Amino acid sequence: MIPGVKKIGPYQWEVPVGYVPDMKVPGRFFLSDELAPTLEEGAVRQLANVATMPGIVRNSLAMPDIHWGYGFPIGGVAAFDMQNGVISPGGVGFDINCGVRLMTTPLTEKDLPGKRDLIERLFGAVPTGVGAKSTRRLSSKELEGMLQSGAEWAVEQGFGIRQDIDRCEENGCMDRTDLSAVSGKARQRGMPQSGTLGSGNHFLEIQVVREIIDEDAASRFGVEKGQVCIMIHCGSRGLGHQVCTDHLKVLEGAAKKYGIRLPDRQLACAPVNSPEGKAYFGAMAASANYAWANRQIIMHTTRDVIGKMFHIDEEEMPLVYDVAHNVAKIEEHMVDRHKMTLCVHRKGATRAFGPGSPDLPPDFRTVGQPVIIPGSMGTSSFLLHGTAAAMELTFGSTCHGSGRVMSRSSAKKKITGQEVKAALAREGIIVRAHSDSAIADEAPEVYKPSEEVVRVVHEAGISRIVARLEPLGVIKG
């Protein structure tokens, strides 16, 4: 383990105040001994740097998928007091509201002898790759609808059913949007990209529920062993990236304006309630809404393909849940037995609200929020539920995925896309992408093992495993 870091529990580690100058709170992260060799000193330093920021509450936190990122570590969680705290694009990320949704179907694996045909049809229907463009180009009014109303706008346009909205975090729409803070360049990038998967680690995956661990929770979530499901992972595309880029420049100046000393310029920030902070939050919220609408449109396209191929109605393919993992939210949490309103940043981390939360659909309030943790390409993904312990320890947060251990450039030097495809084909998994290099970027070995990452959050009690899903076919972004 990295010098200066202390183990304080079976799966908890502390970065003490003083690890870097001016820390206001300790850093805490969740990790097993098995994953300890994957921990980067740079990511620990970033975790400590976050602890120097004004108004941070309790701890700077990171999940077991922790790795080096922009400003904040990926897997990072930090909550800031609304009176004295700040908001930072580095704590959200460039792909605002990159998130995951899980949809069930009435199909089983036996119904997919020709799964390659299904993969090809989906690949033809959902645009993928860098700069991928939709078959439909939004008007300015339609774009503003996406930015203002998110998934609800998409359903109103015929892309889905009303129940979908209830099964999205925040009902698929954040308020406090400020469309005037979304630049013309950001809008221009967003206009042609609605309903597109994009690139990087984004994917659309056909999965089968291979194992049920918590029968009661699985039943509440509508998930059964042997069931074919669809998992969709993408975000706000070029629009969100541009919003982040635009506001980073503004907030770099704002940090100096408000006399905020930072150990890393990538932590550019402004007071939450300052004009600059409010403008960034408003643009970020609008980008998050774009992402929810984007995933809603992709799911509608997926339902349409499956429905026509297997003669299934969209009501027979319900959404289990949709969770974000790159966003800042205004939430109420108990801190030292007092309820506080906080600006909670989750950057490569997923909300995991526990039982009884009024923010959850009534059907889920007794069990907790569905948490969706995708594996790396070719490995298991998991459905979990949030816990009361998460509310106490992590501001209702858990991991978001496996966490990279190898850069994209290193992956391309080590393995080819053709080799990855061949290896996965031997396991019965079909992979389709716009290029072989996109497949090499996301090879299973460039990530931490998803089973171990999920085991850590399960054993630590910040989310509990409900079901394990295995891939049958993958469309890579």
C-alpha angles and dihedrals in degrees: 000000000000113000114261095026115115129207108228101171142002091283104010129091131183132216100202126224106270096041083114124009121273098020109163097190136014123266118239129191137174119232141141125231087248091059095041094096089061093060114112121214088220092058091050090051090050089051089052092046090056088056089064094062120111118266098008111161128221102325145353101241140201134183127225091268088065116149139149116292143156108304096320119050114254105257089039127144126185132167123203131198111249092226101046104013136095141227120226132188087213088066091055105036136223095281096063112207095003096174148157134242130188124208126187128214134195089240127107129203089263089063091062108065087134097045092143088066090052092048091050093049092049091046089053093048102045114058113228139183139052110327092003111176130213124240085234121060115208123232117228089257092051092049090052088051090056092047094047103038108020117189092004090061090051093051091047088055090055098263099129142331134293093253089064091069093056090053096058127089106258086009085282095293134085120203126214089067119163110197091182087067091059106091126227090247091054091050091048090055092047098048098078099034107069111129094016128129099213125197143286115054094346117122149160110221135189107216140176124217099242101173138018114207101171110037096186096050092043090053091050090050093047095243124140135183112265093021120138112233137180122225120195122194121183142105147203095320120206093341094063092043091053093047089054092047093048096049096042087066091050095046093049086063092041093056089057092043092055095041095246112163113211130185090213128033088216086073090068107161146153134209109284092240098041119109090252093047093049092048092052092047091050093050092044091051090050090050090049089053090051088054094051090050090047093054089044091056092047090051090050090052090049092050090050092053094046093042093055093043097048102022094245126151119232090242087065090060104059125182112246094196145313120222131185124221105182109054147098117229137185105235140160118240137168112251118178089343092306125108111238133184107228140178101234117199117201112184110178088347131109132224112249107181115184134229116303097029111147088213091071129084110265091247091062103040096095094051104031135246120320109249118200118203114181120208124222116274109298096013133097123283122206141217113208137165131234122252144209088245090061090054089054100040109028109020087260096308139133140167123302103207144324102303125231122266096177132046121241092248091051091048091055091052093050103044140011128231090240091057091050092048092049093048092050092045088058087059091050094255118133117209125196125182141155089250140009091237089062088058094049090051090061103037113151093246093061089069136064112259107276092214092059095044091051092044089058095055090043094051092042087054098232091119131001128223117250104168143353121225128195126206122249097173136000134204108199124208 
